């Protein structure tokens, strides 16, 4: 593929490699798994808050959350060998969108509708399930190239 | 007017080097062993090409540790990205059959 003798076929063959390498990066990157884990954990955590209300004190749930997040971060640090440029932006955008959506759901929808009482109930889980939608969309986008 | 092949980067004419740069263009950073496996070359071949690309200013090599395990990270420099984009543009022109285009 020397520059002097490259023709349209050689150029197309070289360009075709781009897709292969992009797919290799997408497969090796754990951003998609991270987004799915984050979405699942947010819903599970809200469920834990509801189910364990009156059984566990708050700090224990917070410790549990920190242990899960730290565990994933360590596992990822040891195993991940490539960081995708596109996926980092997708993660940042979907995490920010989830934060905004959760805030709107909690304070703009749940409270006015009277879903937010002193005792956590299943509304909290429903609000979380809606709030994580941007993370799921982000995971779908991140997985397209893989 | 000039043929787009004049815009091609000589260094990227080598298929292994092109694959390495194409991989790094999609990544923030990639570990040595990942690039080796993805490009399907031996450690020594990759080391040689990395040295060439680093000396040409295409890539940056950083060494570090993850829990005492040594890691060599490769990433594309800003200049490398710019040169690769120009190379791709020329390839697209050639692939599209645009033999001659107005010189910029």
gemmi code that builds the backbone of each chain (N, CA, C; Angstrom):
import gemmi

chains = {
    "A": [
        ("UNK", (0.833, -1.202, 0.000), (0.000, 0.000, 0.000), (0.868, 1.252, 0.000)),
        ("UNK", (1.908, 1.239, -0.838), (2.769, 2.415, -0.902), (2.041, 3.576, -1.543)),
        ("UNK", (2.322, 4.795, -1.113), (1.613, 5.960, -1.614), (1.736, 6.142, -3.120)),
        ("UNK", (2.825, 5.616, -3.698), (3.046, 5.839, -5.126), (2.104, 5.021, -6.008)),
        ("UNK", (1.742, 3.807, -5.542), (0.974, 2.931, -6.424), (-0.422, 2.630, -5.899)),
        ("UNK", (-0.914, 3.422, -4.976), (-2.223, 3.134, -4.396), (-3.338, 3.536, -5.371)),
        ("UNK", (-4.278, 2.605, -5.522), (-5.401, 2.865, -6.414), (-6.699, 2.831, -5.625)),
        ("UNK", (-7.836, 3.006, -6.300), (-9.121, 3.020, -5.597), (-9.381, 1.753, -4.778)),
        ("UNK", (-9.001, 0.592, -5.298), (-9.247, -0.661, -4.564), (-8.421, -0.732, -3.282)),
        ("UNK", (-7.140, -0.343, -3.393), (-6.273, -0.358, -2.209), (-6.772, 0.663, -1.181)),
        ("UNK", (-7.235, 1.813, -1.672), (-7.739, 2.857, -0.755), (-8.985, 2.358, -0.027)),
        ("UNK", (-9.874, 1.688, -0.763), (-11.097, 1.147, -0.127), (-10.745, 0.079, 0.900)),
        ("UNK", (-9.764, -0.750, 0.554), (-9.347, -1.814, 1.484), (-8.790, -1.201, 2.768)),
        ("UNK", (-8.016, -0.136, 2.626), (-7.447, 0.532, 3.806), (-8.568, 1.145, 4.646)),
        ("UNK", (-9.535, 1.786, 3.978), (-10.644, 2.418, 4.700), (-11.513, 1.383, 5.417)),
        ("UNK", (-11.595, 0.194, 4.821), (-12.404, -0.869, 5.443), (-11.819, -1.299, 6.783)),
        ("UNK", (-10.500, -1.132, 6.930), (-9.846, -1.510, 8.196), (-10.316, -0.624, 9.347)),
        ("UNK", (-10.731, 0.603, 9.011), (-11.154, 1.535, 10.056), (-12.291, 0.959, 10.889)),
        ("UNK", (-13.290, 0.387, 10.174), (-14.439, -0.196, 10.864), (-14.030, -1.350, 11.763)),
        ("UNK", (-13.089, -2.174, 11.274), (-12.616, -3.315, 12.076), (-11.955, -2.838, 13.365)),
        ("UNK", (-11.111, -1.815, 13.238), (-10.389, -1.332, 14.426), (-11.329, -0.631, 15.395)),
        ("UNK", (-12.326, 0.095, 14.857), (-13.315, 0.763, 15.721), (-14.101, -0.290, 16.494)),
        ("UNK", (-14.454, -1.382, 15.811), (-15.203, -2.468, 16.459), (-14.354, -3.140, 17.536)),
        ("UNK", (-13.046, -3.298, 17.260), (-12.146, -3.917, 18.250), (-12.082, -3.055, 19.511)),
        ("UNK", (-12.010, -1.749, 19.321), (-11.975, -0.836, 20.477), (-13.298, -0.912, 21.242)),
        ("UNK", (-14.409, -0.918, 20.501), (-15.729, -0.971, 21.153), (-15.900, -2.263, 21.955)),
        ("UNK", (-15.376, -3.371, 21.419), (-15.500, -4.659, 22.122), (-14.634, -4.691, 23.384)),
        ("UNK", (-13.476, -4.072, 23.300), (-12.542, -4.121, 24.426), (-12.846, -3.132, 25.525)),
        ("UNK", (-13.707, -2.168, 25.218), (-14.021, -1.124, 26.178), (-15.176, -1.578, 27.081)),
        ("UNK", (-15.090, -1.311, 28.382), (-16.124, -1.769, 29.322), (-17.164, -0.697, 29.629)),
        ("UNK", (-17.169, 0.358, 28.828), (-18.078, 1.465, 29.108), (-19.539, 1.004, 29.076)),
        ("UNK", (-19.851, 0.126, 28.123), (-21.219, -0.362, 27.990), (-21.629, -1.154, 29.242)),
        ("UNK", (-20.717, -2.022, 29.689), (-20.998, -2.798, 30.902), (-21.164, -1.864, 32.089)),
        ("UNK", (-20.346, -0.814, 32.126), (-20.429, 0.157, 33.215), (-21.776, 0.867, 33.237)),
        ("UNK", (-22.261, 1.233, 32.051), (-23.552, 1.926, 31.959), (-24.696, 1.010, 32.393)),
        ("UNK", (-24.633, -0.248, 31.944), (-25.686, -1.209, 32.321), (-25.645, -1.487, 33.820)),
        ("UNK", (-24.433, -1.596, 34.351), (-24.294, -1.838, 35.792), (-24.835, -0.649, 36.585)),
        ("UNK", (-24.514, 0.551, 36.108), (-24.974, 1.750, 36.801), (-26.500, 1.810, 36.803)),
        ("UNK", (-27.105, 1.520, 35.637), (-28.577, 1.551, 35.526), (-29.200, 0.498, 36.446)),
        ("UNK", (-28.655, -0.706, 36.391), (-29.193, -1.784, 37.226), (-29.033, -1.487, 38.700)),
        ("UNK", (-27.880, -0.915, 39.038), (-27.605, -0.647, 40.451), (-28.510, 0.459, 41.004)),
        ("UNK", (-28.783, 1.490, 40.194), (-29.659, 2.582, 40.657), (-31.047, 2.034, 40.984)),
        ("UNK", (-31.567, 1.182, 40.098), (-32.904, 0.600, 40.338), (-32.859, -0.344, 41.544)),
        ("UNK", (-31.823, -1.183, 41.590), (-31.695, -2.134, 42.701), (-31.524, -1.408, 44.032)),
        ("UNK", (-30.767, -0.335, 44.002), (-30.515, 0.420, 45.231), (-31.806, 1.047, 45.756)),
        ("UNK", (-32.614, 1.582, 44.842), (-33.895, 2.167, 45.280), (-34.799, 1.070, 45.842)),
        ("UNK", (-34.733, -0.112, 45.234), (-35.519, -1.253, 45.729), (-35.035, -1.656, 47.128)),
        ("UNK", (-33.717, -1.645, 47.311), (-33.142, -1.972, 48.621), (-33.594, -0.972, 49.685)),
        ("UNK", (-33.638, 0.285, 49.298), (-34.076, 1.325, 50.244), (-35.499, 1.033, 50.710)),
        ("UNK", (-36.351, 0.660, 49.742), (-37.763, 0.383, 50.060), (-37.891, -0.890, 50.906)),
        ("UNK", (-37.220, -1.946, 50.458), (-37.374, -3.261, 51.113), (-36.757, -3.271, 52.515)),
        ("UNK", (-35.622, -2.600, 52.658), (-34.922, -2.664, 53.952), (-35.287, -1.517, 54.880)),
        ("UNK", (-36.290, -0.719, 54.489), (-36.662, 0.418, 55.333), (-37.094, -0.086, 56.717)),
        ("UNK", (-36.475, 0.472, 57.737), (-36.795, 0.062, 59.109), (-35.976, -1.123, 59.574)),
        ("UNK", (-35.246, -1.755, 58.659), (-34.407, -2.911, 59.039), (-32.944, -2.472, 59.156)),
        ("UNK", (-32.454, -1.857, 58.071), (-31.071, -1.380, 58.078), (-31.042, 0.130, 58.254)),
        ("UNK", (-29.988, 0.587, 58.870), (-29.789, 2.029, 58.970), (-29.208, 2.520, 57.646)),
        ("UNK", (-29.378, 3.766, 57.340), (-28.903, 4.365, 56.098), (-27.419, 4.147, 55.816)),
        ("UNK", (-26.550, 4.366, 56.829), (-25.118, 4.242, 56.507), (-24.748, 2.892, 55.914)),
        ("UNK", (-25.411, 1.821, 56.328), (-25.055, 0.507, 55.805), (-25.350, 0.395, 54.310)),
        ("UNK", (-26.440, 1.003, 53.897), (-26.778, 0.988, 52.468), (-25.767, 1.816, 51.676)),
        ("UNK", (-25.362, 2.928, 52.278), (-24.363, 3.770, 51.601), (-23.037, 3.020, 51.497)),
        ("UNK", (-22.651, 2.305, 52.564), (-21.414, 1.510, 52.525), (-21.505, 0.448, 51.430)),
        ("UNK", (-22.673, -0.192, 51.346), (-22.876, -1.238, 50.342), (-22.694, -0.658, 48.935)),
        ("UNK", (-23.261, 0.525, 48.744), (-23.146, 1.179, 47.436), (-21.677, 1.471, 47.110)),
        ("UNK", (-20.951, 1.967, 48.112), (-19.534, 2.295, 47.898), (-18.726, 1.032, 47.584)),
        ("UNK", (-19.046, -0.071, 48.274), (-18.323, -1.334, 48.048), (-18.548, -1.825, 46.618)),
        ("UNK", (-19.811, -1.770, 46.164), (-20.125, -2.232, 44.805), (-19.400, -1.380, 43.763)),
        ("UNK", (-19.451, -0.062, 43.931), (-18.819, 0.836, 42.963), (-17.298, 0.685, 42.971)),
        ("UNK", (-16.729, 0.575, 44.174), (-15.271, 0.409, 44.273), (-14.853, -0.935, 43.679)),
        ("UNK", (-15.643, -1.975, 43.931), (-15.350, -3.304, 43.386), (-15.330, -3.284, 41.876)),
        ("UNK", (-16.305, -2.638, 41.278), (-16.359, -2.568, 39.817), (-15.181, -1.751, 39.277)),
        ("UNK", (-14.857, -0.645, 39.976), (-13.753, 0.208, 39.515), (-12.427, -0.563, 39.538)),
        ("UNK", (-12.200, -1.358, 40.590), (-10.961, -2.134, 40.692), (-10.918, -3.218, 39.609)),
        ("UNK", (-12.034, -3.931, 39.465), (-12.118, -4.991, 38.452), (-11.862, -4.418, 37.061)),
        ("UNK", (-12.469, -3.253, 36.809), (-12.313, -2.624, 35.507), (-10.873, -2.154, 35.285)),
        ("UNK", (-10.280, -1.588, 36.326), (-8.905, -1.112, 36.226), (-7.931, -2.230, 35.906)),
        ("UNK", (-8.204, -3.410, 36.458), (-7.314, -4.545, 36.225), (-7.524, -5.172, 34.857)),
        ("UNK", (-8.755, -5.159, 34.384), (-9.084, -5.900, 33.163), (-9.117, -5.055, 31.890)),
        ("UNK", (-9.482, -3.772, 32.029), (-9.695, -2.978, 30.813), (-8.372, -2.578, 30.165)),
        ("UNK", (-8.238, -2.868, 28.872), (-6.980, -2.593, 28.168), (-7.136, -1.497, 27.116)),
        ("UNK", (-8.375, -1.031, 26.928), (-8.570, 0.051, 25.956), (-9.726, 0.935, 26.416)),
        ("UNK", (-9.580, 2.219, 26.171), (-10.626, 3.171, 26.536), (-11.084, 3.869, 25.263)),
        ("UNK", (-12.345, 3.657, 24.924), (-12.886, 4.216, 23.688), (-13.119, 5.717, 23.824)),
        ("UNK", (-12.733, 6.447, 22.800), (-12.915, 7.893, 22.815), (-14.405, 8.254, 22.741)),
        ("UNK", (-15.127, 7.586, 21.842), (-16.553, 7.899, 21.650), (-17.368, 7.510, 22.875)),
        ("UNK", (-17.046, 6.336, 23.446), (-17.845, 5.859, 24.579), (-17.714, 6.734, 25.812)),
        ("UNK", (-16.553, 7.348, 25.992), (-16.376, 8.219, 27.162), (-17.374, 9.379, 27.090)),
        ("UNK", (-17.532, 9.939, 25.889), (-18.478, 11.050, 25.722), (-19.915, 10.563, 25.913)),
        ("UNK", (-20.199, 9.345, 25.408), (-21.548, 8.781, 25.564), (-21.858, 8.593, 27.049)),
        ("UNK", (-20.875, 8.077, 27.801), (-21.072, 7.858, 29.238), (-21.325, 9.176, 29.956)),
        ("UNK", (-20.508, 10.169, 29.652), (-20.666, 11.461, 30.308), (-22.041, 12.047, 30.005)),
        ("UNK", (-22.460, 11.963, 28.733), (-23.748, 12.537, 28.334), (-24.909, 11.781, 28.968)),
        ("UNK", (-24.856, 10.453, 28.951), (-25.989, 9.690, 29.495), (-26.051, 9.773, 31.014)),
        ("UNK", (-24.883, 9.847, 31.683), (-24.890, 9.998, 33.144), (-25.464, 11.361, 33.526)),
        ("UNK", (-25.086, 12.395, 32.773), (-25.618, 13.740, 33.049), (-27.124, 13.779, 32.800)),
        ("UNK", (-27.570, 13.128, 31.715), (-29.002, 13.104, 31.385), (-29.790, 12.347, 32.457)),
        ("UNK", (-29.208, 11.267, 32.975), (-29.881, 10.507, 34.034), (-29.994, 11.340, 35.310)),
        ("UNK", (-28.934, 12.064, 35.618), (-28.946, 12.926, 36.817), (-30.056, 13.970, 36.708)),
        ("UNK", (-30.152, 14.592, 35.538), (-31.186, 15.615, 35.311), (-32.574, 14.982, 35.376)),
        ("UNK", (-32.727, 13.829, 34.706), (-34.037, 13.169, 34.664), (-34.462, 12.701, 36.061)),
        ("UNK", (-33.524, 12.165, 36.835), (-33.848, 11.725, 38.196), (-34.265, 12.916, 39.062)),
        ("UNK", (-33.572, 14.034, 38.888), (-33.921, 15.239, 39.655), (-35.311, 15.720, 39.281)),
        ("UNK", (-35.598, 15.757, 37.965), (-36.928, 16.194, 37.502), (-37.997, 15.226, 38.009)),
        ("UNK", (-37.709, 13.929, 37.899), (-38.692, 12.923, 38.334), (-38.969, 13.024, 39.838)),
        ("UNK", (-37.916, 13.222, 40.603), (-38.067, 13.260, 42.057), (-38.751, 14.533, 42.542)),
        ("UNK", (-38.269, 15.667, 42.024), (-38.759, 16.930, 42.558), (-39.845, 17.579, 41.702)),
        ("UNK", (-39.885, 17.244, 40.421), (-40.899, 17.866, 39.554), (-42.128, 17.001, 39.356)),
        ("UNK", (-41.994, 15.693, 39.543), (-43.122, 14.788, 39.298), (-43.558, 14.075, 40.583)),
        ("UNK", (-42.590, 13.412, 41.241), (-42.946, 12.584, 42.405), (-43.526, 13.419, 43.554)),
        ("UNK", (-42.895, 14.513, 43.883), (-43.379, 15.323, 45.010), (-44.750, 15.940, 44.747)),
        ("UNK", (-44.935, 16.621, 43.582), (-46.268, 17.198, 43.321), (-47.375, 16.140, 43.312)),
        ("UNK", (-47.064, 14.916, 42.927), (-48.081, 13.863, 42.883), (-48.244, 13.165, 44.239)),
        ("UNK", (-47.429, 13.594, 45.209), (-47.539, 13.016, 46.551), (-46.929, 11.637, 46.674)),
        ("UNK", (-45.984, 11.315, 45.785), (-45.356, 9.987, 45.826), (-44.178, 9.935, 46.800)),
        ("UNK", (-43.770, 11.102, 47.250), (-42.529, 11.167, 48.012), (-42.860, 11.425, 49.482)),
        ("UNK", (-43.037, 10.365, 50.246), (-43.369, 10.508, 51.661), (-42.163, 10.240, 52.536)),
        ("UNK", (-42.383, 10.195, 53.853), (-41.278, 9.911, 54.782), (-40.915, 8.428, 54.729)),
        ("UNK", (-41.882, 7.595, 54.341), (-41.602, 6.166, 54.201), (-41.391, 5.833, 52.724)),
        ("UNK", (-40.222, 5.328, 52.368), (-39.979, 5.015, 50.949), (-40.920, 3.914, 50.465)),
        ("UNK", (-41.510, 4.111, 49.303), (-42.370, 3.051, 48.755), (-41.997, 2.778, 47.300)),
        ("UNK", (-42.785, 1.954, 46.646), (-42.436, 1.492, 45.293), (-42.342, 2.627, 44.276)),
        ("UNK", (-42.927, 3.798, 44.609), (-42.802, 4.934, 43.687), (-41.334, 5.300, 43.446)),
        ("UNK", (-40.547, 5.110, 44.493), (-39.119, 5.419, 44.389), (-38.462, 4.527, 43.327)),
        ("UNK", (-38.880, 3.276, 43.295), (-38.337, 2.324, 42.313), (-38.794, 2.715, 40.904)),
        ("UNK", (-40.075, 3.104, 40.794), (-40.614, 3.503, 39.485), (-39.889, 4.740, 38.957)),
        ("UNK", (-39.656, 5.694, 39.858), (-38.949, 6.925, 39.469), (-37.528, 6.581, 39.009)),
        ("UNK", (-36.869, 5.682, 39.727), (-35.503, 5.277, 39.362), (-35.489, 4.560, 38.013)),
        ("UNK", (-36.488, 3.707, 37.803), (-36.547, 2.945, 36.547), (-36.675, 3.884, 35.344)),
        ("UNK", (-37.436, 4.958, 35.515), (-37.564, 5.932, 34.422), (-36.276, 6.747, 34.301)),
        ("UNK", (-35.705, 7.093, 35.444), (-34.504, 7.938, 35.466), (-33.296, 7.313, 34.799)),
        ("UNK", (-33.226, 5.993, 34.791), (-32.043, 5.335, 34.203), (-32.168, 5.123, 32.682)),
        ("UNK", (-33.274, 5.539, 32.108), (-33.450, 5.343, 30.659), (-32.287, 5.921, 29.825)),
        ("UNK", (-31.789, 7.137, 30.154), (-30.641, 7.643, 29.365), (-29.420, 6.731, 29.449)),
        ("UNK", (-29.232, 6.067, 30.605), (-28.093, 5.149, 30.726), (-28.273, 3.950, 29.793)),
        ("UNK", (-29.513, 3.474, 29.698), (-29.784, 2.331, 28.815), (-29.612, 2.722, 27.348)),
        ("UNK", (-30.061, 3.938, 27.023), (-29.878, 4.433, 25.651), (-28.377, 4.561, 25.350)),
        ("UNK", (-27.630, 5.092, 26.329), (-26.181, 5.230, 26.179), (-25.511, 3.876, 25.970)),
        ("UNK", (-25.959, 2.873, 26.734), (-25.389, 1.524, 26.603), (-25.685, 0.950, 25.220)),
        ("UNK", (-26.878, 1.230, 24.728), (-27.245, 0.755, 23.383), (-26.355, 1.402, 22.331)),
        ("UNK", (-26.159, 2.726, 22.454), (-25.309, 3.432, 21.482), (-23.870, 2.929, 21.575)),
        ("UNK", (-23.383, 2.761, 22.814), (-21.999, 2.309, 23.017), (-21.763, 0.908, 22.457)),
        ("UNK", (-22.827, 0.103, 22.413), (-22.671, -1.274, 21.955), (-22.859, -1.456, 20.457)),
        ("UNK", (-23.225, -0.377, 19.764), (-23.522, -0.515, 18.321), (-22.314, -0.928, 17.482)),
        ("UNK", (-21.139, -0.385, 17.841), (-19.934, -0.682, 17.051), (-19.315, -2.025, 17.393)),
        ("UNK", (-19.711, -2.560, 18.550), (-19.038, -3.776, 19.049), (-19.378, -4.988, 18.203)),
    ],
    "B": [
        ("UNK", (-3.753, 22.214, -8.987), (-4.397, 20.902, -8.972), (-3.352, 19.841, -8.602)),
        ("UNK", (-3.721, 18.886, -7.745), (-2.769, 17.838, -7.385), (-3.513, 16.538, -7.163)),
        ("UNK", (-2.792, 15.456, -7.411), (-3.402, 14.145, -7.184), (-3.487, 13.901, -5.675)),
        ("UNK", (-4.588, 13.323, -5.188), (-4.724, 13.116, -3.735), (-3.646, 12.231, -3.131)),
        ("UNK", (-2.987, 11.438, -3.959), (-1.956, 10.560, -3.377), (-0.804, 11.367, -2.773)),
        ("UNK", (-0.647, 12.622, -3.233), (0.417, 13.457, -2.668), (0.112, 13.840, -1.222)),
        ("UNK", (-1.163, 13.727, -0.842), (-1.561, 14.050, 0.535), (-1.381, 12.854, 1.473)),
        ("UNK", (-1.110, 11.682, 0.895), (-0.926, 10.489, 1.736), (0.362, 10.604, 2.542)),
        ("UNK", (0.289, 10.113, 3.778), (1.466, 10.133, 4.643), (2.291, 8.866, 4.375)),
        ("UNK", (3.555, 9.044, 4.030), (4.420, 7.896, 3.716), (4.446, 6.865, 4.835)),
        ("UNK", (4.467, 7.368, 6.044), (4.576, 6.472, 7.207), (3.366, 5.550, 7.318)),
        ("UNK", (2.195, 6.052, 6.900), (0.965, 5.260, 7.029), (0.744, 4.345, 5.828)),
        ("UNK", (1.676, 4.337, 4.908), (1.598, 3.411, 3.778), (1.840, 1.973, 4.207)),
        ("UNK", (2.487, 1.806, 5.356), (2.749, 0.477, 5.913), (1.469, -0.035, 6.578)),
        ("UNK", (0.977, -1.221, 6.158), (-0.317, -1.692, 6.677), (-0.387, -1.860, 8.204)),
        ("UNK", (0.717, -2.311, 8.815), (0.689, -2.485, 10.283), (0.606, -1.120, 10.968)),
        ("UNK", (1.378, -0.180, 10.484), (1.346, 1.163, 11.084), (-0.028, 1.798, 10.888)),
        ("UNK", (-0.619, 1.580, 9.701), (-1.948, 2.124, 9.440), (-2.959, 1.522, 10.425)),
        ("UNK", (-2.867, 0.209, 10.652), (-3.800, -0.454, 11.568), (-3.635, 0.054, 12.999)),
        ("UNK", (-2.387, 0.254, 13.400), (-2.136, 0.761, 14.760), (-2.767, 2.138, 14.933)),
        ("UNK", (-2.537, 3.003, 13.959), (-3.059, 4.365, 14.057), (-4.593, 4.366, 13.953)),
        ("UNK", (-5.145, 3.511, 13.091), (-6.607, 3.423, 12.963), (-7.225, 2.980, 14.289)),
        ("UNK", (-6.555, 2.072, 14.970), (-7.036, 1.599, 16.277), (-6.965, 2.718, 17.305)),
        ("UNK", (-5.820, 3.395, 17.349), (-5.638, 4.440, 18.362), (-6.522, 5.658, 18.092)),
        ("UNK", (-6.920, 5.850, 16.822), (-7.790, 6.982, 16.492), (-9.165, 6.825, 17.133)),
        ("UNK", (-9.555, 5.559, 17.386), (-10.869, 5.314, 18.000), (-10.780, 5.249, 19.520)),
        ("UNK", (-9.545, 5.295, 20.024), (-9.364, 5.103, 21.469), (-8.758, 6.329, 22.144)),
        ("UNK", (-9.147, 6.519, 23.386), (-8.478, 7.523, 24.210), (-7.053, 7.059, 24.469)),
        ("UNK", (-6.972, 5.800, 24.886), (-5.672, 5.148, 25.068), (-5.877, 3.642, 25.011)),
        ("UNK", (-4.834, 2.944, 24.606), (-4.924, 1.487, 24.509), (-3.644, 0.875, 25.050)),
        ("UNK", (-3.783, -0.252, 25.708), (-2.632, -0.919, 26.295), (-1.881, -1.699, 25.213)),
        ("UNK", (-0.575, -1.809, 25.382), (0.298, -2.462, 24.400), (-0.260, -3.821, 23.960)),
        ("UNK", (-0.634, -4.668, 24.930), (-1.080, -6.025, 24.589), (-2.400, -6.010, 23.813)),
        ("UNK", (-3.235, -5.007, 24.091), (-4.494, -4.906, 23.352), (-4.217, -4.592, 21.882)),
        ("UNK", (-3.321, -3.639, 21.649), (-2.970, -3.265, 20.268), (-2.338, -4.463, 19.554)),
        ("UNK", (-1.439, -5.153, 20.263), (-0.778, -6.336, 19.686), (-1.819, -7.378, 19.244)),
        ("UNK", (-2.800, -7.659, 20.131), (-3.818, -8.667, 19.802), (-4.737, -8.197, 18.672)),
        ("UNK", (-5.121, -6.922, 18.711), (-6.070, -6.408, 17.710), (-5.433, -6.330, 16.326)),
        ("UNK", (-4.176, -5.948, 16.291), (-3.487, -5.791, 14.997), (-2.889, -7.123, 14.530)),
        ("UNK", (-2.810, -8.076, 15.473), (-2.316, -9.433, 15.167), (-0.867, -9.419, 14.704)),
        ("UNK", (-0.022, -8.872, 15.567), (1.422, -8.890, 15.307), (2.136, -9.360, 16.581)),
        ("UNK", (3.420, -9.637, 16.443), (4.193, -10.076, 17.608), (4.626, -8.857, 18.430)),
        ("UNK", (5.075, -9.117, 19.651), (5.561, -8.035, 20.521), (6.678, -7.243, 19.842)),
        ("UNK", (7.614, -7.982, 19.207), (8.781, -7.304, 18.629), (8.388, -6.429, 17.433)),
        ("UNK", (7.473, -6.950, 16.614), (7.023, -6.148, 15.446), (6.315, -4.889, 15.937)),
        ("UNK", (5.446, -5.053, 16.945), (4.715, -3.888, 17.453), (5.678, -2.878, 18.079)),
        ("UNK", (6.641, -3.367, 18.854), (7.626, -2.475, 19.490), (8.357, -1.641, 18.443)),
        ("UNK", (8.750, -2.308, 17.382), (9.503, -1.619, 16.325), (8.641, -0.516, 15.691)),
        ("UNK", (7.399, -0.867, 15.372), (6.525, 0.113, 14.721), (6.151, 1.252, 15.674)),
        ("UNK", (6.011, 0.927, 16.941), (5.695, 1.962, 17.928), (6.845, 2.963, 18.037)),
        ("UNK", (8.062, 2.443, 18.034), (9.232, 3.331, 18.098), (9.237, 4.273, 16.897)),
        ("UNK", (8.965, 3.706, 15.712), (8.933, 4.527, 14.494), (7.853, 5.611, 14.597)),
        ("UNK", (6.659, 5.197, 15.036), (5.541, 6.140, 15.117), (5.763, 7.190, 16.205)),
        ("UNK", (6.388, 6.777, 17.302), (6.648, 7.719, 18.395), (7.684, 8.758, 17.952)),
        ("UNK", (8.713, 8.287, 17.270), (9.759, 9.205, 16.800), (9.211, 10.189, 15.767)),
        ("UNK", (8.201, 9.741, 15.024), (7.597, 10.618, 14.008), (6.545, 11.543, 14.625)),
        ("UNK", (6.301, 11.404, 15.919), (5.348, 12.285, 16.606), (3.903, 11.874, 16.448)),
        ("UNK", (3.664, 10.659, 15.947), (2.288, 10.191, 15.758), (1.634, 9.767, 17.067)),
        ("UNK", (2.400, 9.056, 17.880), (1.804, 8.506, 19.103), (2.617, 8.882, 20.341)),
        ("UNK", (1.944, 8.754, 21.483), (2.571, 9.016, 22.774), (2.584, 7.694, 23.538)),
        ("UNK", (3.701, 7.383, 24.148), (3.818, 6.151, 24.943), (3.987, 6.530, 26.401)),
        ("UNK", (3.123, 5.996, 27.257), (3.249, 6.261, 28.693), (3.273, 4.932, 29.441)),
        ("UNK", (4.101, 4.880, 30.444), (4.205, 3.650, 31.242), (3.657, 3.906, 32.628)),
        ("UNK", (2.986, 2.897, 33.157), (2.410, 3.054, 34.484), (2.172, 1.704, 35.126)),
        ("UNK", (1.544, 1.736, 36.288), (1.259, 0.499, 37.018), (-0.207, 0.471, 37.418)),
        ("UNK", (-0.815, -0.717, 37.362), (-2.149, -0.924, 37.908), (-2.002, -2.030, 38.942)),
        ("UNK", (-2.098, -1.661, 40.214), (-1.885, -2.599, 41.321), (-0.578, -3.391, 41.122)),
        ("UNK", (0.501, -2.670, 40.941), (1.855, -3.227, 40.787), (2.091, -3.928, 39.447)),
        ("UNK", (1.077, -4.001, 38.602), (1.279, -4.622, 37.286), (1.695, -3.537, 36.290)),
        ("UNK", (2.829, -3.729, 35.605), (3.281, -2.708, 34.657), (2.374, -2.643, 33.422)),
        ("UNK", (2.100, -1.457, 32.989), (1.261, -1.266, 31.794), (1.902, -0.221, 30.890)),
        ("UNK", (1.861, -0.486, 29.597), (2.333, 0.493, 28.618), (1.128, 0.964, 27.824)),
        ("UNK", (0.859, 2.243, 27.910), (-0.318, 2.809, 27.237), (0.101, 3.583, 25.997)),
        ("UNK", (-0.668, 3.418, 24.940), (-0.404, 4.122, 23.683), (-1.580, 5.035, 23.366)),
        ("UNK", (-1.272, 6.224, 22.905), (-2.353, 7.126, 22.483), (-1.864, 7.971, 21.314)),
        ("UNK", (-2.832, 8.457, 20.564), (-2.523, 9.268, 19.388), (-2.268, 10.712, 19.833)),
        ("UNK", (-1.245, 11.342, 19.285), (-1.014, 12.756, 19.604), (-1.961, 13.614, 18.756)),
        ("UNK", (-2.072, 14.870, 19.118), (-2.947, 15.769, 18.350), (-2.433, 15.899, 16.905)),
        ("UNK", (-1.104, 15.998, 16.784), (-0.511, 16.098, 15.443), (-0.748, 14.791, 14.670)),
        ("UNK", (-0.627, 13.668, 15.373), (-0.878, 12.368, 14.744), (-2.307, 12.260, 14.243)),
        ("UNK", (-3.246, 12.746, 15.049), (-4.658, 12.722, 14.663), (-4.886, 13.570, 13.408)),
        ("UNK", (-4.245, 14.732, 13.387), (-4.407, 15.646, 12.246), (-3.838, 15.016, 10.972)),
        ("UNK", (-2.675, 14.413, 11.110), (-2.040, 13.791, 9.939), (-2.832, 12.567, 9.465)),
        ("UNK", (-3.379, 11.832, 10.425), (-4.185, 10.659, 10.066), (-5.471, 11.104, 9.351)),
        ("UNK", (-6.096, 12.171, 9.837), (-7.315, 12.697, 9.191), (-7.027, 13.097, 7.743)),
        ("UNK", (-5.858, 13.721, 7.553), (-5.481, 14.156, 6.195), (-5.246, 12.942, 5.288)),
        ("UNK", (-4.621, 11.935, 5.870), (-4.358, 10.687, 5.134), (-5.691, 10.030, 4.730)),
        ("UNK", (-6.638, 9.999, 5.675), (-7.944, 9.382, 5.386), (-8.692, 10.149, 4.295)),
        ("UNK", (-8.579, 11.452, 4.380), (-9.259, 12.284, 3.372), (-8.721, 11.961, 1.975)),
        ("UNK", (-7.404, 11.811, 1.897), (-6.780, 11.469, 0.607), (-7.234, 10.084, 0.145)),
        ("UNK", (-7.292, 9.136, 1.092), (-7.748, 7.783, 0.747), (-9.183, 7.806, 0.222)),
        ("UNK", (-10.029, 8.596, 0.881), (-11.436, 8.684, 0.443), (-11.530, 9.279, -0.962)),
        ("UNK", (-10.703, 10.273, -1.213), (-10.688, 10.882, -2.548), (-10.278, 9.858, -3.597)),
        ("UNK", (-9.247, 9.088, -3.269), (-8.760, 8.069, -4.216), (-9.823, 6.989, -4.404)),
        ("UNK", (-10.425, 6.559, -3.288), (-11.452, 5.512, -3.361), (-12.654, 5.976, -4.180)),
        ("UNK", (-12.949, 7.276, -4.096), (-14.093, 7.825, -4.835), (-13.756, 8.088, -6.305)),
        ("UNK", (-12.477, 7.896, -6.623), (-12.076, 8.095, -8.017), (-11.753, 9.527, -8.355)),
        ("UNK", (-11.595, 10.378, -7.312), (-11.223, 11.779, -7.547), (-9.716, 11.860, -7.759)),
        ("UNK", (-9.300, 11.586, -8.971), (-7.867, 11.533, -9.269), (-7.154, 12.843, -9.057)),
        ("UNK", (-7.802, 13.921, -9.397), (-7.168, 15.232, -9.279), (-8.139, 16.165, -8.589)),
        ("UNK", (-7.636, 16.956, -7.667), (-8.497, 17.931, -7.000), (-7.731, 19.241, -6.847)),
        ("UNK", (-8.460, 20.285, -6.577), (-7.835, 21.599, -6.424), (-6.908, 21.584, -5.218)),
        ("UNK", (-5.692, 22.107, -5.405), (-4.753, 22.165, -4.275), (-5.254, 23.168, -3.261)),
        ("UNK", (-5.123, 22.826, -1.945), (-5.617, 23.745, -0.907), (-4.555, 24.782, -0.593)),
    ],
}
model = gemmi.Model(1)
for chain_id, residues in chains.items():
    chain = gemmi.Chain(chain_id)
    for i, (resn, *xyz) in enumerate(residues, 1):
        res = gemmi.Residue()
        res.name, res.seqid = resn, gemmi.SeqId(i, " ")
        for name, pos in zip(("N", "CA", "C"), xyz):
            atom = gemmi.Atom()
            atom.name, atom.element = name, gemmi.Element(name[0])
            atom.pos, atom.b_iso = gemmi.Position(*pos), 0.0
            res.add_atom(atom)
        chain.add_residue(res)
    model.add_chain(chain)
structure = gemmi.Structure()
structure.add_model(model)
structure.setup_entities()
